[in-house]
Amino acid sequence: MSGYDVRDAAARRDEGVRTVTKFTWRAGVAGVICSALLGLAFGHHADTQTAQQRQQGILVPSQPPGPGHGAGQVTSGAT
């Protein structure tokens, strides 16, 4: 095999490994950053909703709801 240099092949392999490693680390860092941003966004939203519900409290009606007005009929199950 003329023209085949083991050192050249090893150097190209090492360069490829460095390139893959670089992109893998970048993708990992981007994933961590996106996860943190989503966690902060949804965590803040949940805290806001919980605080609003605590401020409003739960209102229990003094009487059960009355029957609805309409001609519709609901049948449950198969016949």
Number of C-alpha atoms within 10 A of each C-alpha: 4 4 5 8 10 9 9 10 11 11 12 12 12 12 12 12 11 12 11 12 12 12 11 12 11 12 12 12 12 12 12 12 12 12 12 12 12 12 12 12 11 12 12 12 12 12 10 12 12 11 12 11 10 10 9 8 9 8 6 7 7 6 6 7 7 6 6 7 6 6 5 6 6 5 6 6 5 4 4
